[in-house]
């Protein structure tokens, strides 16, 4: 799901709020989350999961093309841990509710040869 699809989904469930206002709300939420992670704060959304910024230590690596040693500096990366409720919901209903029903594939057609032997 893209951000614009999320905005459309929220707009369809809250028709009394303008699409522009919903877009502002969604952008504000994402901006707030980004700023919190930049401050290395933890974000916890009950029933969904938590976001943290984890440090990757500086290390030496190799350029696979040249074999030359490269120094990789320390950096912070966002990390998501799924919440129990979300994990259970995903595992209890593997087929999304609005997904199209599975289409049966036709049996393959065998041509050529005499089929009187009763087997293939």
N, CA, C and O atoms as CSV, one atom per row, in Angstrom:
chain,resi,resn,atom,element,x,y,z
A,1,UNK,N,N,0.848,-1.173,0.000
A,1,UNK,CA,C,0.000,0.000,0.000
A,1,UNK,C,C,0.897,1.240,0.000
A,1,UNK,O,O,1.841,1.340,0.784
A,2,UNK,N,N,0.593,2.152,-0.867
A,2,UNK,CA,C,1.343,3.410,-0.930
A,2,UNK,C,C,0.681,4.449,-0.027
A,2,UNK,O,O,-0.426,4.241,0.470
A,3,UNK,N,N,1.373,5.569,0.177
A,3,UNK,CA,C,0.809,6.626,1.015
A,3,UNK,C,C,-0.479,7.170,0.399
A,3,UNK,O,O,-1.438,7.439,1.123
A,4,UNK,N,N,-0.517,7.334,-0.914
A,4,UNK,CA,C,-1.738,7.840,-1.548
A,4,UNK,C,C,-2.884,6.838,-1.418
A,4,UNK,O,O,-4.039,7.238,-1.273
A,5,UNK,N,N,-2.579,5.542,-1.466
A,5,UNK,CA,C,-3.619,4.527,-1.253
A,5,UNK,C,C,-4.128,4.567,0.188
A,5,UNK,O,O,-5.319,4.377,0.436
A,6,UNK,N,N,-3.224,4.813,1.133
A,6,UNK,CA,C,-3.634,4.950,2.528
A,6,UNK,C,C,-4.565,6.147,2.699
A,6,UNK,O,O,-5.580,6.057,3.389
A,7,UNK,N,N,-4.220,7.257,2.074
A,7,UNK,CA,C,-5.060,8.455,2.140
A,7,UNK,C,C,-6.437,8.169,1.562
A,7,UNK,O,O,-7.447,8.571,2.140
A,8,UNK,N,N,-6.487,7.482,0.433
A,8,UNK,CA,C,-7.772,7.132,-0.186
A,8,UNK,C,C,-8.593,6.213,0.713
A,8,UNK,O,O,-9.810,6.366,0.812
A,9,UNK,N,N,-7.930,5.256,1.370
A,9,UNK,CA,C,-8.622,4.335,2.269
A,9,UNK,C,C,-9.238,5.090,3.446
A,9,UNK,O,O,-10.389,4.851,3.812
A,10,UNK,N,N,-8.470,5.996,4.031
A,10,UNK,CA,C,-8.991,6.791,5.148
A,10,UNK,C,C,-10.125,7.687,4.660
A,10,UNK,O,O,-11.136,7.826,5.349
A,11,UNK,N,N,-9.975,8.295,3.489
A,11,UNK,CA,C,-11.017,9.169,2.936
A,11,UNK,C,C,-12.318,8.410,2.707
A,11,UNK,O,O,-13.401,8.960,2.907
A,12,UNK,N,N,-12.218,7.143,2.285
A,12,UNK,CA,C,-13.437,6.366,2.045
A,12,UNK,C,C,-14.140,6.010,3.354
A,12,UNK,O,O,-15.354,5.807,3.373
A,13,UNK,N,N,-13.378,5.934,4.447
A,13,UNK,CA,C,-13.980,5.589,5.736
A,13,UNK,C,C,-14.414,6.816,6.525
A,13,UNK,O,O,-15.155,6.693,7.501
A,14,UNK,N,N,-13.960,7.996,6.115
A,14,UNK,CA,C,-14.335,9.235,6.796
A,14,UNK,C,C,-14.733,10.272,5.745
A,14,UNK,O,O,-14.003,11.241,5.534
A,15,UNK,N,N,-15.882,10.085,5.080
A,15,UNK,CA,C,-16.280,10.995,3.998
A,15,UNK,C,C,-16.559,12.421,4.461
A,15,UNK,O,O,-16.583,13.337,3.639
A,16,UNK,N,N,-16.773,12.628,5.766
A,16,UNK,CA,C,-17.046,13.966,6.276
A,16,UNK,C,C,-15.788,14.826,6.366
A,16,UNK,O,O,-15.885,16.039,6.557
A,17,UNK,N,N,-14.605,14.213,6.232
A,17,UNK,CA,C,-13.339,14.944,6.278
A,17,UNK,C,C,-12.814,15.073,4.848
A,17,UNK,O,O,-12.830,14.109,4.083
A,18,UNK,N,N,-12.353,16.263,4.500
A,18,UNK,CA,C,-11.867,16.472,3.132
A,18,UNK,C,C,-10.595,15.671,2.887
A,18,UNK,O,O,-9.824,15.396,3.806
A,19,UNK,N,N,-10.397,15.306,1.632
A,19,UNK,CA,C,-9.211,14.537,1.250
A,19,UNK,C,C,-7.945,15.319,1.583
A,19,UNK,O,O,-6.951,14.731,2.009
A,20,UNK,N,N,-7.969,16.606,1.398
A,20,UNK,CA,C,-6.811,17.459,1.697
A,20,UNK,C,C,-6.472,17.424,3.184
A,20,UNK,O,O,-5.299,17.347,3.548
A,21,UNK,N,N,-7.496,17.481,4.054
A,21,UNK,CA,C,-7.267,17.402,5.497
A,21,UNK,C,C,-6.692,16.038,5.892
A,21,UNK,O,O,-5.810,15.958,6.747
A,22,UNK,N,N,-7.188,14.980,5.273
A,22,UNK,CA,C,-6.668,13.637,5.550
A,22,UNK,C,C,-5.211,13.541,5.126
A,22,UNK,O,O,-4.393,12.942,5.824
A,23,UNK,N,N,-4.887,14.132,3.984
A,23,UNK,CA,C,-3.504,14.133,3.503
A,23,UNK,C,C,-2.589,14.862,4.498
A,23,UNK,O,O,-1.475,14.410,4.765
A,24,UNK,N,N,-3.056,15.977,5.037
A,24,UNK,CA,C,-2.283,16.728,6.041
A,24,UNK,C,C,-2.080,15.878,7.299
A,24,UNK,O,O,-0.987,15.854,7.865
A,25,UNK,N,N,-3.122,15.191,7.728
A,25,UNK,CA,C,-3.033,14.355,8.925
A,25,UNK,C,C,-2.030,13.214,8.716
A,25,UNK,O,O,-1.174,12.978,9.568
A,26,UNK,N,N,-2.135,12.514,7.596
A,26,UNK,CA,C,-1.226,11.396,7.312
A,26,UNK,C,C,0.213,11.895,7.221
A,26,UNK,O,O,1.117,11.280,7.788
A,27,UNK,N,N,0.434,12.996,6.519
A,27,UNK,CA,C,1.791,13.551,6.412
A,27,UNK,C,C,2.332,13.980,7.777
A,27,UNK,O,O,3.514,13.792,8.064
A,28,UNK,N,N,1.475,14.554,8.613
A,28,UNK,CA,C,1.892,14.963,9.956
A,28,UNK,C,C,2.297,13.754,10.795
A,28,UNK,O,O,3.293,13.802,11.517
A,29,UNK,N,N,1.539,12.688,10.702
A,29,UNK,CA,C,1.880,11.462,11.444
A,29,UNK,C,C,3.235,10.932,10.993
A,29,UNK,O,O,4.089,10.626,11.826
A,30,UNK,N,N,3.439,10.821,9.682
A,30,UNK,CA,C,4.716,10.303,9.177
A,30,UNK,C,C,5.873,11.234,9.520
A,30,UNK,O,O,6.958,10.767,9.869
A,31,UNK,N,N,5.658,12.537,9.425
A,31,UNK,CA,C,6.719,13.489,9.783
A,31,UNK,C,C,7.075,13.373,11.262
A,31,UNK,O,O,8.252,13.411,11.622
A,32,UNK,N,N,6.064,13.233,12.118
A,32,UNK,CA,C,6.308,13.086,13.553
A,32,UNK,C,C,7.078,11.807,13.856
A,32,UNK,O,O,7.975,11.800,14.699
A,33,UNK,N,N,6.728,10.732,13.170
A,33,UNK,CA,C,7.443,9.468,13.362
A,33,UNK,C,C,8.891,9.587,12.898
A,33,UNK,O,O,9.800,9.086,13.559
A,34,UNK,N,N,9.105,10.244,11.774
A,34,UNK,CA,C,10.460,10.426,11.247
A,34,UNK,C,C,11.315,11.242,12.207
A,34,UNK,O,O,12.467,10.894,12.466
A,35,UNK,N,N,10.754,12.328,12.735
A,35,UNK,CA,C,11.495,13.161,13.692
A,35,UNK,C,C,11.810,12.390,14.973
A,35,UNK,O,O,12.903,12.530,15.522
A,36,UNK,N,N,10.874,11.586,15.450
A,36,UNK,CA,C,11.106,10.796,16.662
A,36,UNK,C,C,12.243,9.796,16.441
A,36,UNK,O,O,13.103,9.637,17.306
A,37,UNK,N,N,12.252,9.131,15.302
A,37,UNK,CA,C,13.329,8.182,15.010
A,37,UNK,C,C,14.666,8.897,14.837
A,37,UNK,O,O,15.707,8.361,15.217
A,38,UNK,N,N,14.647,10.102,14.268
A,38,UNK,CA,C,15.879,10.881,14.108
A,38,UNK,C,C,16.451,11.261,15.479
A,38,UNK,O,O,17.664,11.413,15.624
A,39,UNK,N,N,15.575,11.415,16.488
A,39,UNK,CA,C,16.015,11.699,17.861
A,39,UNK,C,C,16.353,10.412,18.617
A,39,UNK,O,O,16.727,10.450,19.789
A,40,UNK,N,N,16.215,9.273,17.930
A,40,UNK,CA,C,16.451,7.938,18.495
A,40,UNK,C,C,15.431,7.588,19.571
A,40,UNK,O,O,15.716,6.815,20.485
A,41,UNK,N,N,14.227,8.174,19.448
A,41,UNK,CA,C,13.122,7.832,20.344
A,41,UNK,C,C,12.466,6.550,19.845
A,41,UNK,O,O,12.565,6.200,18.669
A,42,UNK,N,N,11.805,5.868,20.746
A,42,UNK,CA,C,11.065,4.656,20.390
A,42,UNK,C,C,9.625,5.056,20.097
A,42,UNK,O,O,9.054,5.890,20.799
A,43,UNK,N,N,9.037,4.464,19.063
A,43,UNK,CA,C,7.639,4.707,18.715
A,43,UNK,C,C,6.898,3.399,18.931
A,43,UNK,O,O,7.270,2.372,18.363
A,44,UNK,N,N,5.856,3.428,19.745
A,44,UNK,CA,C,5.076,2.220,19.995
A,44,UNK,C,C,3.625,2.487,19.642
A,44,UNK,O,O,3.007,3.417,20.161
A,45,UNK,N,N,3.092,1.669,18.760
A,45,UNK,CA,C,1.688,1.752,18.381
A,45,UNK,C,C,1.047,0.443,18.843
A,45,UNK,O,O,1.223,-0.601,18.214
A,46,UNK,N,N,0.309,0.512,19.941
A,46,UNK,CA,C,-0.270,-0.696,20.542
A,46,UNK,C,C,-1.081,-1.471,19.520
A,46,UNK,O,O,-1.879,-0.899,18.777
A,47,UNK,N,N,-0.869,-2.771,19.492
A,47,UNK,CA,C,-1.592,-3.640,18.578
A,47,UNK,C,C,-0.990,-3.687,17.187
A,47,UNK,O,O,-1.393,-4.515,16.371
A,48,UNK,N,N,-0.037,-2.819,16.900
A,48,UNK,CA,C,0.585,-2.781,15.575
A,48,UNK,C,C,2.053,-3.174,15.662
A,48,UNK,O,O,2.476,-4.150,15.042
A,49,UNK,N,N,2.829,-2.416,16.431
A,49,UNK,CA,C,4.240,-2.722,16.585
A,49,UNK,C,C,5.009,-1.516,17.069
A,49,UNK,O,O,4.427,-0.491,17.425
A,50,UNK,N,N,6.327,-1.646,17.077
A,50,UNK,CA,C,7.160,-0.539,17.535
A,50,UNK,C,C,8.296,-0.298,16.552
A,50,UNK,O,O,8.778,-1.212,15.883
A,51,UNK,N,N,8.702,0.957,16.489
A,51,UNK,CA,C,9.808,1.381,15.647
A,51,UNK,C,C,10.915,1.894,16.551
A,51,UNK,O,O,10.654,2.616,17.514
A,52,UNK,N,N,12.136,1.526,16.245
A,52,UNK,CA,C,13.291,2.050,16.957
A,52,UNK,C,C,14.386,2.354,15.945
A,52,UNK,O,O,14.366,1.871,14.813
A,53,UNK,N,N,15.337,3.163,16.378
A,53,UNK,CA,C,16.522,3.415,15.565
A,53,UNK,C,C,17.650,2.613,16.198
A,53,UNK,O,O,17.961,2.790,17.376
A,54,UNK,N,N,18.262,1.731,15.412
A,54,UNK,CA,C,19.359,0.912,15.922
A,54,UNK,C,C,20.659,1.372,15.288
A,54,UNK,O,O,20.710,1.758,14.120
A,55,UNK,N,N,21.700,1.319,16.091
A,55,UNK,CA,C,23.012,1.739,15.607
A,55,UNK,C,C,23.722,0.561,14.939
A,55,UNK,O,O,23.763,-0.546,15.476
A,56,UNK,N,N,24.268,0.823,13.775
A,56,UNK,CA,C,25.177,-0.135,13.129
A,56,UNK,C,C,26.577,0.407,13.326
A,56,UNK,O,O,26.881,1.532,12.930
A,57,UNK,N,N,27.410,-0.385,13.927
A,57,UNK,CA,C,28.765,0.075,14.242
A,57,UNK,C,C,29.588,0.260,12.969
A,57,UNK,O,O,29.289,-0.312,11.921
A,58,UNK,N,N,30.619,1.067,13.093
A,58,UNK,CA,C,31.546,1.258,11.970
A,58,UNK,C,C,32.285,-0.056,11.732
A,58,UNK,O,O,32.536,-0.807,12.674
A,59,UNK,N,N,32.627,-0.329,10.498
A,59,UNK,CA,C,33.307,-1.588,10.176
A,59,UNK,C,C,34.096,-1.437,8.893
A,59,UNK,O,O,33.910,-0.490,8.130
A,60,UNK,N,N,34.963,-2.375,8.681
A,60,UNK,CA,C,35.690,-2.450,7.418
A,60,UNK,C,C,35.023,-3.489,6.545
A,60,UNK,O,O,34.671,-4.571,7.016
A,61,UNK,N,N,34.849,-3.169,5.283
A,61,UNK,CA,C,34.219,-4.079,4.334
A,61,UNK,C,C,35.079,-4.127,3.082
A,61,UNK,O,O,36.085,-3.425,2.979
A,62,UNK,N,N,34.678,-4.950,2.146
A,62,UNK,CA,C,35.406,-5.072,0.880
A,62,UNK,C,C,34.499,-4.720,-0.277
A,62,UNK,O,O,33.334,-5.116,-0.313
A,63,UNK,N,N,35.044,-3.972,-1.225
A,63,UNK,CA,C,34.340,-3.691,-2.465
A,63,UNK,C,C,34.360,-4.997,-3.264
A,63,UNK,O,O,35.441,-5.482,-3.599
A,64,UNK,N,N,33.195,-5.579,-3.578
A,64,UNK,CA,C,33.182,-6.876,-4.262
A,64,UNK,C,C,33.768,-6.818,-5.678
A,64,UNK,O,O,34.262,-7.826,-6.183
A,65,UNK,N,N,33.717,-5.677,-6.303
A,65,UNK,CA,C,34.229,-5.557,-7.663
A,65,UNK,C,C,35.764,-5.508,-7.687
A,65,UNK,O,O,36.404,-6.170,-8.504
A,66,UNK,N,N,36.336,-4.716,-6.780
A,66,UNK,CA,C,37.792,-4.519,-6.810
A,66,UNK,C,C,38.524,-5.266,-5.705
A,66,UNK,O,O,39.737,-5.456,-5.793
A,67,UNK,N,N,37.815,-5.692,-4.673
A,67,UNK,CA,C,38.451,-6.351,-3.550
A,67,UNK,C,C,39.109,-5.366,-2.594
A,67,UNK,O,O,39.698,-5.768,-1.591
A,68,UNK,N,N,39.008,-4.079,-2.904
A,68,UNK,CA,C,39.617,-3.036,-2.092
A,68,UNK,C,C,38.892,-2.910,-0.751
A,68,UNK,O,O,37.666,-3.014,-0.695
A,69,UNK,N,N,39.646,-2.686,0.327
A,69,UNK,CA,C,39.077,-2.496,1.648
A,69,UNK,C,C,38.413,-1.117,1.717
A,69,UNK,O,O,38.981,-0.119,1.273
A,70,UNK,N,N,37.203,-1.082,2.280
A,70,UNK,CA,C,36.432,0.156,2.377
A,70,UNK,C,C,35.988,0.320,3.825
A,70,UNK,O,O,35.538,-0.640,4.451
A,71,UNK,N,N,36.111,1.518,4.349
A,71,UNK,CA,C,35.655,1.800,5.696
A,71,UNK,C,C,34.195,2.252,5.635
A,71,UNK,O,O,33.861,3.222,4.954
A,72,UNK,N,N,33.338,1.538,6.352
A,72,UNK,CA,C,31.916,1.886,6.406
A,72,UNK,C,C,31.678,2.585,7.749
A,72,UNK,O,O,31.919,1.985,8.797
A,73,UNK,N,N,31.212,3.834,7.742
A,73,UNK,CA,C,31.041,4.569,9.003
A,73,UNK,C,C,29.840,4.058,9.803
A,73,UNK,O,O,28.969,3.365,9.278
A,74,UNK,N,N,29.821,4.414,11.063
A,74,UNK,CA,C,28.696,4.112,11.940
A,74,UNK,C,C,27.457,4.806,11.380
A,74,UNK,O,O,27.542,5.914,10.851
A,75,UNK,N,N,26.303,4.143,11.502
A,75,UNK,CA,C,25.059,4.773,11.061
A,75,UNK,C,C,23.891,4.203,11.842
A,75,UNK,O,O,23.995,3.158,12.484
A,76,UNK,N,N,22.790,4.906,11.773
A,76,UNK,CA,C,21.561,4.490,12.434
A,76,UNK,C,C,20.568,4.031,11.376
A,76,UNK,O,O,20.441,4.653,10.322
A,77,UNK,N,N,19.857,2.926,11.665
A,77,UNK,CA,C,18.865,2.399,10.732
A,77,UNK,C,C,17.538,2.199,11.464
A,77,UNK,O,O,17.530,1.804,12.630
A,78,UNK,N,N,16.420,2.466,10.794
A,78,UNK,CA,C,15.123,2.212,11.428
A,78,UNK,C,C,14.876,0.710,11.513
A,78,UNK,O,O,15.269,-0.045,10.624
A,79,UNK,N,N,14.227,0.290,12.582
A,79,UNK,CA,C,13.960,-1.123,12.821
A,79,UNK,C,C,12.527,-1.254,13.319
A,79,UNK,O,O,12.107,-0.515,14.209
A,80,UNK,N,N,11.773,-2.196,12.746
A,80,UNK,CA,C,10.375,-2.406,13.117
A,80,UNK,C,C,10.215,-3.762,13.782
A,80,UNK,O,O,10.731,-4.767,13.294
A,81,UNK,N,N,9.498,-3.786,14.901
A,81,UNK,CA,C,9.147,-5.034,15.565
A,81,UNK,C,C,7.629,-5.144,15.556
A,81,UNK,O,O,6.934,-4.275,16.082
A,82,UNK,N,N,7.122,-6.206,14.963
A,82,UNK,CA,C,5.676,-6.374,14.842
A,82,UNK,C,C,5.073,-6.666,16.216
A,82,UNK,O,O,5.677,-7.352,17.041
A,83,UNK,N,N,3.875,-6.135,16.445
A,83,UNK,CA,C,3.156,-6.375,17.696
A,83,UNK,C,C,2.409,-7.698,17.657
A,83,UNK,O,O,2.129,-8.238,16.587
A,84,UNK,N,N,2.096,-8.205,18.826
A,84,UNK,CA,C,1.428,-9.504,18.949
A,84,UNK,C,C,0.080,-9.526,18.216
A,84,UNK,O,O,-0.221,-10.484,17.503
A,85,UNK,N,N,-0.724,-8.482,18.390
A,85,UNK,CA,C,-2.053,-8.453,17.763
A,85,UNK,C,C,-1.953,-8.471,16.240
A,85,UNK,O,O,-2.698,-9.196,15.581
A,86,UNK,N,N,-1.044,-7.683,15.679
A,86,UNK,CA,C,-0.873,-7.663,14.225
A,86,UNK,C,C,-0.380,-9.015,13.725
A,86,UNK,O,O,-0.874,-9.523,12.718
A,87,UNK,N,N,0.587,-9.597,14.421
A,87,UNK,CA,C,1.116,-10.904,14.012
A,87,UNK,C,C,0.008,-11.954,14.018
A,87,UNK,O,O,-0.089,-12.763,13.095
A,88,UNK,N,N,-0.834,-11.941,15.067
A,88,UNK,CA,C,-1.933,-12.906,15.140
A,88,UNK,C,C,-2.962,-12.678,14.042
A,88,UNK,O,O,-3.481,-13.638,13.472
A,89,UNK,N,N,-3.263,-11.413,13.737
A,89,UNK,CA,C,-4.242,-11.121,12.675
A,89,UNK,C,C,-3.733,-11.561,11.314
A,89,UNK,O,O,-4.495,-12.082,10.499
A,90,UNK,N,N,-2.447,-11.354,11.069
A,90,UNK,CA,C,-1.871,-11.759,9.787
A,90,UNK,C,C,-1.887,-13.274,9.652
A,90,UNK,O,O,-2.194,-13.797,8.580
A,91,UNK,N,N,-1.563,-13.977,10.719
A,91,UNK,CA,C,-1.486,-15.433,10.668
A,91,UNK,C,C,-2.843,-16.110,10.731
A,91,UNK,O,O,-2.971,-17.247,10.278
A,92,UNK,N,N,-3.861,-15.457,11.273
A,92,UNK,CA,C,-5.184,-16.077,11.364
A,92,UNK,C,C,-5.970,-15.954,10.068
A,92,UNK,O,O,-6.893,-16.734,9.833
A,93,UNK,N,N,-5.621,-14.986,9.222
A,93,UNK,CA,C,-6.344,-14.773,7.975
A,93,UNK,C,C,-5.339,-14.519,6.858
A,93,UNK,O,O,-5.113,-13.368,6.482
A,94,UNK,N,N,-4.727,-15.589,6.317
A,94,UNK,CA,C,-3.704,-15.377,5.303
A,94,UNK,C,C,-4.227,-14.768,4.007
A,94,UNK,O,O,-3.447,-14.176,3.261
A,95,UNK,N,N,-5.522,-14.893,3.712
A,95,UNK,CA,C,-6.123,-14.344,2.498
A,95,UNK,C,C,-6.817,-13.035,2.860
A,95,UNK,O,O,-7.763,-13.060,3.648
A,96,UNK,N,N,-6.386,-11.877,2.313
A,96,UNK,CA,C,-7.076,-10.620,2.618
A,96,UNK,C,C,-8.553,-10.702,2.253
A,96,UNK,O,O,-8.933,-11.397,1.311
A,97,UNK,N,N,-9.380,-9.985,3.011
A,97,UNK,CA,C,-10.826,-10.046,2.816
A,97,UNK,C,C,-11.261,-9.578,1.438
A,97,UNK,O,O,-12.221,-10.109,0.881
A,98,UNK,N,N,-10.567,-8.587,0.877
A,98,UNK,CA,C,-10.988,-8.060,-0.411
A,98,UNK,C,C,-10.210,-8.653,-1.580
A,98,UNK,O,O,-10.322,-8.163,-2.703
A,99,UNK,N,N,-9.420,-9.700,-1.335
A,99,UNK,CA,C,-8.651,-10.327,-2.410
A,99,UNK,C,C,-9.587,-11.153,-3.275
A,99,UNK,O,O,-10.559,-11.719,-2.774
A,100,UNK,N,N,-9.303,-11.227,-4.574
A,100,UNK,CA,C,-10.150,-12.045,-5.442
A,100,UNK,C,C,-10.021,-13.520,-5.071
A,100,UNK,O,O,-8.977,-13.970,-4.599
A,101,UNK,N,N,-11.096,-14.252,-5.294
A,101,UNK,CA,C,-11.083,-15.676,-4.981
A,101,UNK,C,C,-10.089,-16.393,-5.885
A,101,UNK,O,O,-9.844,-15.985,-7.020
A,102,UNK,N,N,-9.530,-17.459,-5.357
A,102,UNK,CA,C,-8.561,-18.237,-6.132
A,102,UNK,C,C,-9.261,-18.828,-7.351
A,102,UNK,O,O,-10.389,-19.311,-7.261
A,103,UNK,N,N,-8.588,-18.783,-8.467
A,103,UNK,CA,C,-9.140,-19.304,-9.716
A,103,UNK,C,C,-8.537,-20.673,-9.953
A,103,UNK,O,O,-7.318,-20.841,-9.920
A,104,UNK,N,N,-9.402,-21.657,-10.192
A,104,UNK,CA,C,-8.912,-23.005,-10.451
A,104,UNK,C,C,-8.220,-23.039,-11.806
A,104,UNK,O,O,-8.710,-22.473,-12.784
A,105,UNK,N,N,-7.083,-23.707,-11.850
A,105,UNK,CA,C,-6.377,-23.836,-13.124
A,105,UNK,C,C,-6.882,-25.079,-13.828
A,105,UNK,O,O,-7.099,-26.104,-13.183
A,106,UNK,N,N,-7.073,-25.013,-15.134
A,106,UNK,CA,C,-7.579,-26.169,-15.866
A,106,UNK,C,C,-6.525,-27.280,-15.906
A,106,UNK,O,O,-5.322,-27.030,-15.843
A,107,UNK,N,N,-7.020,-28.499,-16.012
A,107,UNK,CA,C,-6.120,-29.648,-16.138
A,107,UNK,C,C,-5.378,-29.549,-17.461
A,107,UNK,O,O,-5.953,-29.101,-18.454
A,108,UNK,N,N,-4.108,-29.960,-17.497
A,108,UNK,CA,C,-3.365,-29.905,-18.753
A,108,UNK,C,C,-3.959,-30.873,-19.775
A,108,UNK,O,O,-4.461,-31.939,-19.416
A,109,UNK,N,N,-3.897,-30.496,-21.035
A,109,UNK,CA,C,-4.410,-31.316,-22.119
A,109,UNK,C,C,-3.257,-32.149,-22.664
A,109,UNK,O,O,-2.215,-31.613,-23.040
A,110,UNK,N,N,-3.456,-33.476,-22.704
A,110,UNK,CA,C,-2.426,-34.380,-23.223
A,110,UNK,C,C,-2.816,-34.737,-24.646
A,110,UNK,O,O,-3.921,-35.219,-24.893
A,111,UNK,N,N,-1.911,-34.502,-25.574
A,111,UNK,CA,C,-2.203,-34.807,-26.977
A,111,UNK,C,C,-1.174,-35.793,-27.502
A,111,UNK,O,O,-0.055,-35.903,-27.000
A,112,UNK,N,N,-1.600,-36.493,-28.519
A,112,UNK,CA,C,-0.690,-37.430,-29.192
A,112,UNK,C,C,-0.656,-38.765,-28.468
A,112,UNK,O,O,-0.891,-38.839,-27.262
A,113,UNK,N,N,-0.363,-39.803,-29.209
A,113,UNK,CA,C,-0.250,-41.151,-28.621
A,113,UNK,C,C,-1.596,-41.789,-28.424
A,113,UNK,O,O,-2.631,-41.123,-28.451
A,114,UNK,N,N,-1.572,-43.072,-28.227
A,114,UNK,CA,C,-2.788,-43.848,-28.007
A,114,UNK,C,C,-3.087,-43.869,-26.518
A,114,UNK,O,O,-2.230,-44.239,-25.716
A,115,UNK,N,N,-4.288,-43.477,-26.146
A,115,UNK,CA,C,-4.653,-43.399,-24.750
A,115,UNK,C,C,-5.342,-44.681,-24.284
A,115,UNK,O,O,-5.921,-44.702,-23.198
A,116,UNK,N,N,-5.291,-45.750,-25.082
A,116,UNK,CA,C,-5.988,-46.977,-24.720
A,116,UNK,C,C,-5.266,-47.784,-23.668
A,116,UNK,O,O,-5.830,-48.745,-23.144
A,117,UNK,N,N,-4.033,-47.427,-23.338
A,117,UNK,CA,C,-3.271,-48.188,-22.347
A,117,UNK,C,C,-3.765,-47.920,-20.929
A,117,UNK,O,O,-3.414,-48.652,-20.003
A,118,UNK,N,N,-4.570,-46.888,-20.753
A,118,UNK,CA,C,-5.120,-46.586,-19.437
A,118,UNK,C,C,-4.178,-45.746,-18.610
A,118,UNK,O,O,-4.509,-45.418,-17.471
A,119,UNK,N,N,-3.035,-45.387,-19.119
A,119,UNK,CA,C,-2.092,-44.585,-18.354
A,119,UNK,C,C,-1.335,-43.656,-19.298
A,119,UNK,O,O,-1.602,-43.600,-20.499
A,120,UNK,N,N,-0.417,-42.956,-18.736
A,120,UNK,CA,C,0.347,-42.022,-19.544
A,120,UNK,C,C,1.694,-42.566,-19.846
A,120,UNK,O,O,2.487,-41.912,-20.523
